[in-house]
Structures are given as structure tokens and as C-alpha cells.
Amino acid sequence: MDGVINMYQSITEGLTYFDLKYKYSPGKTGNWLNYWSMPEGYSCSVVPEQPETKSYLGVDPLETIMGERKALLGSKIEMILSGIEERKKIKQKNLYRIDKDYCSVLNVQFQMPREKQYSVDRDRLTLERMKKDLEQQKRMEEVNYFRDLGLLKKDLTETMIEYLSEQNKQNLISNLEE
């Protein structure tokens, strides 16, 4: 340790305050060693290393923007997934209500007198038409669910691609900085 201190003192004897502060960086020993090995009276021809640039903000603005965009895409993905779950609940609720209405029509049909249950009259035709309408509503709900789910999955796929792209960009930038 004493040898290093003696070498430092011998190197810094002829240097001014400006030389010590700006021309040679004390954290980088390479410049000091090159200067020390020069004969007296000659100036060091080695270009000092560039000082590290630090942002006054404390954080790299590019990383901040990339992180915010990634967070925004992440929240959009969560919203789409919650939209899919909500649509699934709506479908189940609608199908339950249609099935309940269908059961009500069947109950009315079974409560009719026996002779009217098997005859073709206006009441029975009305009940049959109601059953067909409810079955059609059920099929339409399935089709609407499929269509809505397809649109949501398309949005989810596009957003996932954007999210992964932002993640790759962020990884590339962080690897370049290292």
C-alpha cells in the first residue's frame, strides 16, 4: 500500500489542479501509469478517457419511455383479458336466462289440459313458436360470443406482439449500455 501512495505522490508532483481534475481522471489508473512512465519534461500523449455522462434526471429518459410504453401495453393486455372474462360471464348469464325462459314455456305447455297438449290449436302453436324463438336466441348468443371473442383475441394478439417487441427493444438497449 505504501508503494502505491509513493507512486501517486511522485506522479502528481508536477501536475496542477487543472491537470489533476480535468485532464486525468483519478478513478482510471491507466492514465496515471502512462503519465508516470513518461520521462520528465514530456507531456503524456495518451488521450484521457472520456468522462462518464450521467443524466441529471437520475434515470435514462429512453429507458423511462420504453418502460412506460411497456407498462401501458401490459395494462392493455390485462384489460383485454378482463374483457374476455366479462364477455364469458355475459354469455353464461344470457344462456341461463334463455334456458330459464325455455323451461317456463315447457312448464306452461305441460300445465295445459291433456287434450290441448297434443292438439294443434293457437295456444300450442304460440308455445312452439316461443320455443323456436328461444332456441334461435340461444344460437345467436353463441354466434355473438364467438364474434366478440374473435375480435378480443385479435386485439390481444396484436398487443402481445407489441409488448414483446417493446421488451426486445428494452433488452437490446440495456445490452448496448453494458
ROTIKOL-596608 format. One record per residue: residue number from 1; x, y, z of N, C-alpha, C, O, CB in turn. Coordinates in steps of 0.001 Angstrom, whole numbers, plus 500000, padded with zeros to 6 digits. Glycine has a CB too. Example, Ala and Ser with C-alpha at 12.3 -4.5 7.8 and 13.67 -1.06 7.14 Angstrom:
[atom 1,[513190,494310,507800],[512300,495500,507800],[513200,496700,507800],[514236,496681,508465],[511308,495527,509046]]
[atom 2,[512850,497750,507080],[513670,498940,507140],[512900,500030,507870],[513409,501138,508039],[514084,499402,505725]]
//
This chain:
[atom 1,[500820,498814,500000],[500000,500000,500000],[500867,501254,500000],[500544,502224,499315],[499065,499996,501199]]
[atom 2,[501976,501251,500766],[502857,502421,500811],[503484,502681,499448],[503718,503832,499082],[503955,502230,501867]]
[atom 3,[503760,501609,498690],[504339,501774,497358],[503401,502499,496417],[503833,503312,495600],[504702,500431,496775]]
[atom 4,[502108,502201,496535],[501105,502860,495684],[500999,504331,496056],[500896,505183,495174],[499722,502170,495818]]
[atom 5,[501021,504639,497338],[500935,506042,497780],[502165,506812,497311],[502033,507940,496837],[500803,506131,499327]]
[atom 6,[503358,506230,497432],[504586,506887,496969],[504537,507116,495475],[504940,508178,495000],[505820,506056,497332]]
[atom 7,[504045,506124,494710],[503962,506276,493263],[502985,507395,492926],[503260,508195,492032],[503528,504950,492591]]
[atom 8,[501850,507471,493621],[500857,508518,493380],[501456,509890,493656],[501236,510824,492885],[499609,508295,494254]]
[atom 9,[502207,510025,494742],[502812,511309,495089],[503853,511712,494052],[503952,512890,493710],[503450,511244,496483]]
[atom 10,[504624,510764,493549],[505635,511107,492553],[504991,511486,491224],[505532,512309,490486],[506603,509939,492353]]
[atom 11,[503866,510905,490924],[503182,511229,489668],[502555,512615,489743],[502620,513373,488776],[502104,510176,489349]]
[atom 12,[501963,512949,490854],[501208,514188,490968],[502051,515391,491353],[501495,516482,491480],[500125,514017,491962]]
[atom 13,[503354,515262,491547],[504185,516393,491969],[504177,517542,490975],[504042,518695,491386],[505600,515935,492186]]
[atom 14,[504315,517275,489688],[504413,518356,488726],[503096,518770,488119],[503074,519631,487239],[505331,517972,487655]]
[atom 15,[501997,518188,488557],[500708,518478,487943],[499992,519593,488684],[500076,519702,489908],[499839,517228,487910]]
[atom 16,[499299,520406,487934],[498497,521478,488530],[497124,520932,488906],[496787,519781,488626],[498359,522684,487553]]
[atom 17,[496348,521796,489548],[494998,521408,489950],[494164,521058,488717],[493402,520092,488749],[494322,522542,490760]]
[atom 18,[494295,521833,487622],[493555,521593,486392],[493892,520226,485815],[493006,519487,485384],[493853,522687,485369]]
[atom 19,[495192,519893,485810],[495609,518596,485277],[495003,517449,486081],[494544,516452,485524],[497137,518487,485277]]
[atom 20,[495012,517614,487380],[494502,516540,488224],[492994,516369,488078],[492491,515245,488081],[494852,516806,489675]]
[atom 21,[492270,517485,487950],[490821,517405,487951],[490246,517062,486583],[489346,516227,486490],[490244,518701,488428]]
[atom 22,[490745,517687,485519],[490082,517576,484228],[490821,516717,483212],[490180,516005,482438],[489887,518925,483664]]
[atom 23,[492121,516760,483193],[492853,516079,482147],[493010,514597,482451],[492982,513774,481536],[494208,516718,481958]]
[atom 24,[493173,514252,483700],[493393,512877,484094],[492356,512499,485141],[492157,513217,486121],[494832,512672,484632]]
[atom 25,[491726,511415,484936],[490696,511017,485890],[491320,510108,486942],[491889,509073,486594],[489511,510304,485173]]
[atom 26,[491229,510467,488212],[491863,509681,489249],[491264,508286,489411],[491928,507393,489938],[491779,510412,490540]]
[atom 27,[490041,508085,488976],[489437,506767,489095],[490005,505778,488107],[489891,504571,488319],[487959,506862,488912]]
[atom 28,[490612,506246,487038],[491169,505389,485999],[492681,505371,486146],[493341,506380,485900],[490753,505874,484580]]
[atom 29,[493230,504239,486541],[494666,504169,486814],[495494,504106,485546],[496698,504358,485589],[494972,502970,487674]]
[atom 30,[494879,503776,484417],[495643,503660,483171],[496326,504963,482791],[497481,504942,482365],[494736,503215,482042]]
[atom 31,[495653,506087,482930],[496242,507379,482583],[497398,507724,483511],[498418,508244,483058],[495182,508479,482637]]
[atom 32,[497256,507447,484783],[498311,507765,485737],[499555,506935,485446],[500672,507447,485515],[497829,507524,487176]]
[atom 33,[499375,505691,485131],[500531,504841,484859],[501243,505276,483585],[502472,505254,483522],[500103,503377,484748]]
[atom 34,[500478,505672,482568],[501105,506154,481332],[501877,507446,481603],[502975,507639,481080],[500037,506383,480228]]
[atom 35,[501301,508325,482417],[501982,509568,482733],[503240,509294,483557],[504263,509943,483342],[501042,510519,483487]]
[atom 36,[503187,508378,484466],[504305,508075,485351],[505477,507488,484566],[506639,507727,484893],[503866,507103,486454]]
[atom 37,[505152,506708,483516],[506234,506088,482753],[506902,507048,481777],[507917,506694,481178],[505709,504898,482000]]
[atom 38,[506357,508263,481598],[506957,509238,480675],[508165,509894,481332],[508145,510161,482533],[505920,510316,480253]]
[atom 39,[509216,510156,480559],[510358,510885,481126],[509956,512312,481479],[509010,512852,480906],[511545,510895,480138]]
[atom 40,[510664,512919,482412],[510330,514267,482833],[510497,515239,481679],[511415,515106,480870],[511194,514691,484017]]
[atom 41,[509604,516220,481608],[509669,517219,480558],[508822,516886,479355],[508613,517746,478499],[511068,517404,480132]]
[atom 42,[508333,515682,479260],[507466,515293,478146],[506022,515209,478634],[505749,514796,479761],[507920,513933,477534]]
[atom 43,[505122,515604,477768],[503711,515514,478148],[503156,514169,477685],[503677,513552,476756],[502888,516694,477538]]
[atom 44,[502137,513750,478321],[501519,512464,478017],[500730,512576,476721],[499911,513483,476573],[500604,512001,479177]]
[atom 45,[500966,511669,475782],[500269,511711,474504],[499015,510848,474507],[498268,510837,473528],[501195,511264,473394]]
[atom 46,[498777,510134,475587],[497576,509295,475665],[496382,510199,475910],[496402,511044,476806],[497700,508213,476794]]
[atom 47,[495330,510015,475101],[494115,510804,475257],[493386,510280,476490],[493123,509083,476603],[493205,510729,473973]]
[atom 48,[493069,511168,477397],[492367,510718,478598],[491020,510111,478233],[490403,510489,477238],[492176,511883,479581]]
[atom 49,[490580,509176,479041],[489283,508551,478795],[488178,509574,478981],[488272,510480,479809],[489065,507345,479730]]
[atom 50,[487132,509406,478190],[486002,510329,478261],[485289,510150,479601],[485089,509027,480065],[485018,510098,477076]]
[atom 51,[484914,511258,480206],[484183,511127,481469],[482832,510469,481223],[482239,510612,480153],[483996,512508,482142]]
[atom 52,[482366,509758,482215],[481067,509117,482101],[479980,510184,482126],[479991,511088,482962],[480855,508084,483237]]
[atom 53,[479048,510061,481197],[477949,511022,481158],[476834,510494,482030],[476404,509348,481900],[477450,511268,479701]]
[atom 54,[476391,511325,482892],[475283,510970,483764],[474146,511932,483514],[474348,513132,483333],[475706,510986,485250]]
[atom 55,[472955,511386,483508],[471786,512216,483323],[471489,512942,484633],[471609,512373,485718],[470572,511370,482860]]
[atom 56,[471107,514185,484509],[470749,514941,485699],[469414,514482,486267],[469072,514794,487407],[470699,516426,485384]]
[atom 57,[468664,513737,485460],[467378,513239,485915],[467535,512031,486832],[466611,511691,487571],[466508,512881,484728]]
[atom 58,[468681,511389,486792],[468911,510211,487609],[468540,508929,486893],[469015,507858,487270],[468140,510316,488888]]
[atom 59,[467696,509009,485862],[467269,507843,485107],[467354,508199,483626],[467098,509335,483227],[465817,507394,485509]]
[atom 60,[467718,507210,482830],[467808,507425,481391],[466403,507668,480828],[465516,506838,481025],[468486,506207,480689]]
[atom 61,[466184,508793,480130],[464849,509096,479610],[464340,508044,478621],[463143,507758,478584],[464859,510452,478941]]
[atom 62,[465235,507474,477827],[464824,506457,476869],[464296,505221,477587],[463286,504644,477183],[465993,506082,475953]]
[atom 63,[464984,504817,478654],[464514,503679,479431],[463179,503980,480091],[462326,503100,480205],[465544,503294,480484]]
[atom 64,[462995,505215,480525],[461738,505610,481144],[460595,505513,480147],[459531,504979,480461],[461836,507029,481702]]
[atom 65,[460817,506031,478943],[459784,505992,477914],[459466,504556,477540],[458299,504182,477418],[460222,506781,476675]]
[atom 66,[460515,503745,477357],[460302,502340,476989],[459546,501609,478104],[458650,500809,477832],[461659,501637,476707]]
[atom 67,[459910,501886,479348],[459236,501244,480476],[457780,501655,480580],[456918,500831,480886],[459949,501573,481767]]
[atom 68,[457502,502937,480325],[456122,503414,480371],[455297,502790,479258],[454147,502407,479475],[456077,504939,480267]]
[atom 69,[455877,502685,478065],[455161,502066,476938],[454888,500592,477236],[453805,500081,476951],[455978,502208,475621]]
[atom 70,[455877,499922,477808],[455707,498512,478163],[454623,498348,479232],[453816,497422,479161],[457041,497919,478662]]
[atom 71,[454605,499236,480211],[453584,499192,481258],[452199,499461,480673],[451218,498829,481068],[453903,500216,482365]]
[atom 72,[452124,500404,479726],[450854,500714,479075],[450338,499505,478305],[449155,499173,478378],[451010,501917,478135]]
[atom 73,[451231,498847,477563],[450823,497658,476823],[450420,496531,477781],[449488,495778,477499],[451959,497190,475895]]
[atom 74,[451115,496419,478903],[450754,495412,479891],[449363,495643,480458],[448593,494699,480634],[451767,495397,481010]]
[atom 75,[449044,496899,480743],[447700,497195,481261],[446640,496984,480177],[445514,496596,480485],[447633,498646,481794]]
[atom 76,[446989,497236,478917],[446042,496981,477827],[445768,495483,477709],[444632,495075,477465],[446586,497539,476486]]
[atom 77,[446809,494660,477881],[446628,493211,477848],[445708,492765,478974],[444821,491936,478770],[447982,492493,477950]]
[atom 78,[445923,493319,480161],[445063,492971,481296],[443616,493381,481041],[442691,492657,481408],[445576,493637,482579]]
[atom 79,[443418,494536,480415],[442062,494991,480107],[441396,494064,479096],[440214,493746,479230],[442086,496431,479569]]
[atom 80,[442147,493628,478087],[441575,492723,477083],[441207,491390,477727],[440140,490838,477457],[442569,492499,475915]]
[atom 81,[442101,490872,478587],[441807,489606,479267],[440586,489732,480173],[439764,488818,480243],[443019,489147,480087]]
[atom 82,[440467,490867,480868],[439278,491059,481703],[438035,491222,480833],[436947,490812,481239],[439450,492289,482621]]
[atom 83,[438174,491813,479639],[437056,491918,478698],[436603,490549,478212],[435407,490307,478049],[437446,492785,477506]]
[atom 84,[437564,489650,477980],[437216,488281,477575],[436460,487579,478694],[435450,486919,478448],[438485,487478,477200]]
[atom 85,[436944,487719,479911],[436264,487091,481051],[434866,487681,481248],[433916,486951,481530],[437098,487266,482337]]
[atom 86,[434741,488992,481100],[433441,489642,481255],[432466,489168,480179],[431289,488940,480462],[433595,491171,481197]]
[atom 87,[432955,489020,478941],[432095,488549,477848],[431649,487110,478102],[430523,486734,477778],[432833,488648,476491]]
[atom 88,[432547,486306,478686],[432204,484922,479008],[431098,484892,480066],[430177,484079,479986],[433455,484147,479506]]
[atom 89,[431194,485783,481053],[430160,485848,482089],[428829,486293,481497],[427779,485767,481863],[430583,486803,483216]]
[atom 90,[428869,487263,480580],[427636,487746,479938],[426992,486619,479140],[425773,486449,479167],[427931,488962,479014]]
[atom 91,[427823,485844,478425],[427286,484717,477651],[426611,483714,478574],[425495,483273,478301],[428405,484026,476843]]
[atom 92,[427277,483353,479661],[426692,482383,480588],[425393,482916,481195],[424427,482171,481358],[427693,482039,481704]]
[atom 93,[425375,484193,481523],[424175,484806,482097],[423028,484804,481089],[421893,484473,481433],[424472,486244,482558]]
[atom 94,[423330,485177,479834],[422295,485202,478801],[421769,483801,478499],[420563,483609,478343],[422839,485839,477525]]
[atom 95,[422671,482823,478417],[422233,481455,478151],[421392,480914,479313],[420426,480182,479098],[423448,480543,477904]]
[atom 96,[421759,481272,480513],[420978,480854,481676],[419564,481432,481601],[418588,480724,481850],[421672,481297,482984]]
[atom 97,[419456,482699,481263],[418135,483347,481174],[417301,482740,480044],[416092,482557,480187],[418295,484870,480953]]
[atom 98,[417960,482428,478913],[417228,481807,477798],[416737,480418,478207],[415598,480047,477923],[418129,481712,476530]]
[atom 99,[417606,479653,478877],[417208,478321,479337],[416065,478404,480360],[415155,477575,480362],[418417,477588,479952]]
[atom 100,[416132,479401,481210],[415081,479598,482210],[413751,479918,481521],[412703,479392,481897],[415468,480734,483193]]
[atom 101,[413811,480785,480509],[412589,481105,479757],[412068,479875,479016],[410857,479674,478929],[412853,482251,478756]]
[atom 102,[412946,479073,478497],[412552,477849,477780],[411849,476880,478743],[410842,476260,478402],[413799,477163,477132]]
[atom 103,[412413,476769,479957],[411776,475917,480968],[410399,476447,481335],[409478,475664,481568],[412652,475821,482225]]
[atom 104,[410247,477753,481389],[408934,478350,481696],[407925,478010,480614],[406772,477702,480914],[409049,479882,481845]]
[atom 105,[408349,478063,479356],[407448,477715,478246],[407059,476246,478336],[405898,475897,478122],[408115,478013,476874]]
[atom 106,[408023,475382,478651],[407720,473955,478795],[406756,473709,479949],[405859,472872,479847],[409009,473154,479010]]
[atom 107,[406940,474438,481046],[406027,474297,482190],[404608,474697,481813],[403642,474031,482189],[406511,475148,483373]]
[atom 108,[404493,475786,481070],[403157,476223,480623],[402560,475153,479719],[401372,474848,479824],[403229,477598,479874]]
[atom 109,[403357,474588,478846],[402877,473570,477922],[402429,472314,478688],[401417,471709,478335],[403977,473215,476898]]
[atom 110,[403170,471921,479726],[402803,470728,480491],[401612,470974,481423],[400947,470026,481839],[403997,470249,481302]]
[atom 111,[401347,472216,481746],[400212,472531,482613],[398897,472631,481833],[397820,472709,482423],[400472,473835,483352]]
[atom 112,[398996,472629,480547],[397780,472665,479719],[397023,471350,479915],[397611,470316,480231],[398128,472893,478194]]
[atom 113,[395746,471415,479725],[394993,470153,479805],[395511,469157,478756],[396021,469539,477703],[393466,470410,479599]]
[atom 114,[395360,467868,479084],[395917,466816,478249],[395401,466885,476807],[396172,466656,475875],[395595,465463,478848]]
[atom 115,[394178,467180,476613],[393639,467234,475248],[394215,468380,474439],[394311,468280,473215],[392136,467358,475290]]
[atom 116,[394609,469489,475107],[395214,470625,474389],[396702,470408,474122],[397256,470994,473191],[395021,471916,475186]]
[atom 117,[397358,469562,474939],[398795,469341,474765],[399100,468702,473415],[400126,468999,472802],[399337,468460,475891]]
[atom 118,[398213,467827,472953],[398505,467093,471727],[397695,467581,470533],[397851,467069,469425],[398249,465628,471939]]
[atom 119,[396849,468549,470747],[396070,469084,469636],[396802,470268,469005],[397704,470854,469604],[394663,469508,470111]]
[atom 120,[396398,470597,467806],[397003,471726,467115],[396027,472902,467206],[395070,472996,466437],[397342,471371,465615]]
[atom 121,[396284,473764,468132],[395469,474968,468265],[396397,476175,468414],[397622,476056,468418],[394495,474856,469484]]
[atom 122,[395774,477313,468535],[396531,478563,468569],[397456,478644,469779],[398587,479105,469625],[395581,479744,468571]]
[atom 123,[397050,478232,470952],[397888,478298,472156],[399129,477404,472031],[400243,477809,472364],[397070,477886,473393]]
[atom 124,[398907,476199,471548],[400043,475283,471394],[401007,475809,470346],[402220,475734,470543],[399560,473871,471011]]
[atom 125,[400506,476337,469242],[401384,476898,468202],[402169,478095,468738],[403337,478286,468398],[400557,477321,466965]]
[atom 126,[401533,478877,469559],[402224,480020,470159],[403371,479550,471050],[404468,480106,471009],[401239,480882,470972]]
[atom 127,[403108,478528,471850],[404158,477986,472716],[405302,477378,471895],[406472,477546,472239],[403570,476928,473663]]
[atom 128,[404967,476681,470827],[406014,476103,469967],[406851,477201,469298],[408070,477085,469170],[405381,475191,468889]]
[atom 129,[406171,478255,468880],[406892,479390,468269],[407826,480036,469297],[408949,480416,468966],[405887,480449,467712]]
[atom 130,[407360,480157,470540],[408206,480728,471595],[409439,479853,471828],[410539,480371,472018],[407403,480882,472911]]
[atom 131,[409261,478529,471814],[410395,477622,471996],[411410,477791,470858],[412617,477818,471098],[409907,476157,472066]]
[atom 132,[410922,477903,469641],[411809,478087,468487],[412549,479427,468579],[413737,479512,468271],[411002,478012,467169]]
[atom 133,[411835,480459,469002],[412466,481775,469151],[413570,481735,470214],[414638,482323,470042],[411410,482839,469522]]
[atom 134,[413291,481040,471298],[414309,480937,472354],[415524,480133,471885],[416660,480467,472220],[413706,480286,473611]]
[atom 135,[415285,479092,471122],[416411,478323,470568],[417222,479182,469598],[418450,479101,469563],[415900,477049,469850]]
[atom 136,[416527,480001,468816],[417230,480905,467893],[418040,481945,468668],[419166,482262,468284],[416222,481611,466949]]
[atom 137,[417482,482474,469748],[418220,483434,470584],[419473,482784,471169],[420524,483415,471279],[417318,483971,471724]]
[atom 138,[419343,481535,471534],[420486,480805,472087],[421590,480674,471040],[422765,480897,471334],[420051,479409,472585]]
[atom 139,[421207,480314,469823],[422202,480210,468737],[422825,481566,468422],[424029,481655,468181],[421553,479630,467465]]
[atom 140,[422015,482618,468424],[422536,483967,468155],[423502,484407,469257],[424502,485068,468975],[421376,484981,468032]]
[atom 141,[423213,484050,470494],[424128,484386,471591],[425463,483690,471404],[426513,484285,471650],[423517,483999,472948]]
[atom 142,[425436,482423,470966],[426680,481689,470702],[427470,482354,469567],[428690,482492,469652],[426371,480211,470346]]
[atom 143,[426774,482759,468517],[427442,483414,467380],[428023,484761,467807],[429163,485081,467469],[426453,483610,466200]]
[atom 144,[427249,485546,468545],[427744,486847,469010],[428942,486691,469935],[429888,487477,469877],[426633,487614,469728]]
[atom 145,[428900,485674,470788],[430027,485402,471685],[431278,485057,470873],[432367,485559,471152],[429681,484246,472661]]
[atom 146,[431110,484202,469873],[432236,483816,469031],[432818,485031,468304],[434037,485182,468226],[431801,482748,468019]]
[atom 147,[431955,485892,467773],[432407,487085,467066],[433150,488037,468013],[434243,488509,467698],[431210,487805,466418]]
[atom 148,[432552,488309,469161],[433187,489203,470136],[434509,488643,470626],[435490,489375,470763],[432259,489445,471321]]
[atom 149,[434534,487337,470892],[435755,486703,471360],[436843,486751,470286],[438023,486923,470594],[435477,485255,471771]]
[atom 150,[436440,486598,469035],[437412,486681,467934],[438051,488065,467844],[439259,488183,467638],[436734,486339,466605]]
[atom 151,[437237,489109,467999],[437772,490469,467963],[438700,490737,469142],[439751,491360,468988],[436635,491484,467956]]
[atom 152,[438303,490261,470319],[439143,490470,471503],[440459,489699,471393],[441511,490196,471795],[438389,490043,472773]]
[atom 153,[440396,488496,470854],[441627,487703,470685],[442546,488336,469651],[443768,488270,469782],[441289,486260,470270]]
[atom 154,[441967,488945,468627],[442782,489640,467626],[443507,490811,468277],[444706,490997,468070],[441906,490133,466441]]
[atom 155,[442776,491607,469070],[443396,492724,469792],[444461,492222,470759],[445518,492836,470900],[442332,493530,470554]]
[atom 156,[444180,491106,471422],[445141,490545,472369],[446416,490114,471659],[447517,490357,472154],[444527,489358,473114]]
[atom 157,[446275,489483,470513],[447448,489036,469755],[448292,490223,469314],[449515,490204,469457],[447020,488212,468533]]
[atom 158,[447649,491254,468781],[448388,492441,468331],[449091,493125,469498],[450235,493560,469369],[447441,493433,467636]]
[atom 159,[448417,493219,470624],[449010,493862,471793],[450163,493038,472355],[451174,493594,472784],[447951,494081,472870]]
[atom 160,[450016,491728,472354],[451105,490864,472828],[452334,491008,471938],[453460,491025,472435],[450651,489392,472870]]
[atom 161,[452130,491110,470631],[453256,491299,469704],[453946,492625,469997],[455175,492689,470032],[452775,491254,468226]]
[atom 162,[453165,493687,470206],[453748,494992,470541],[454497,494927,471870],[455584,495489,472000],[452650,496073,470603]]
[atom 163,[453922,494249,472848],[454553,494132,474164],[455886,493401,474059],[456888,493842,474623],[453622,493399,475146]]
[atom 164,[455899,492287,473339],[457146,491534,473176],[458178,492330,472378],[459376,492232,472642],[456870,490196,472483]]
[atom 165,[457720,493112,471411],[458628,493968,470647],[459269,495017,471554],[460474,495256,471477],[457878,494653,469488]]
[atom 166,[458461,495640,472411],[458998,496628,473350],[459973,495979,474331],[460990,496572,474691],[457856,497313,474117]]
[atom 167,[459657,494772,474753],[460552,494071,475675],[461881,493760,474990],[462942,493896,475600],[459895,492769,476187]]
[atom 168,[461825,493342,473721],[463066,493077,472979],[463873,494348,472782],[465099,494324,472889],[462754,492445,471622]]
[atom 169,[463204,495458,472494],[463904,496739,472341],[464577,497137,473647],[465723,497585,473656],[462927,497844,471887]]
[atom 170,[463859,496972,474742],[464414,497337,476047],[465613,496453,476388],[466610,496941,476921],[463335,497220,477145]]
[atom 171,[465524,495159,476086],[466661,494266,476323],[467851,494634,475457],[468993,494579,475912],[466263,492821,476062]]
[atom 172,[467589,495010,474207],[468668,495402,473298],[469369,496653,473798],[470597,496727,473787],[468125,495634,471884]]
[atom 173,[468597,497632,474234],[469177,498874,474733],[469982,498624,475998],[471069,499178,476167],[468083,499909,475000]]
[atom 174,[469451,497789,476890],[470198,497527,478120],[471470,496739,477828],[472471,496917,478523],[469326,496767,479126]]
[atom 175,[471454,495871,476815],[472675,495151,476443],[473692,496076,475784],[474896,495876,475942],[472342,493994,475503]]
[atom 176,[473230,497081,475051],[474150,498037,474427],[474818,498908,475465],[475977,499291,475304],[473417,498909,473416]]
[atom 177,[474096,499230,476537],[474652,500092,477581],[475721,499361,478389],[476628,499990,478936],[473539,500588,478510]]
[atom 178,[475617,498053,478465],[476603,497295,479232],[477858,497189,478430],[478832,496587,478883],[476083,495899,479607]]
//
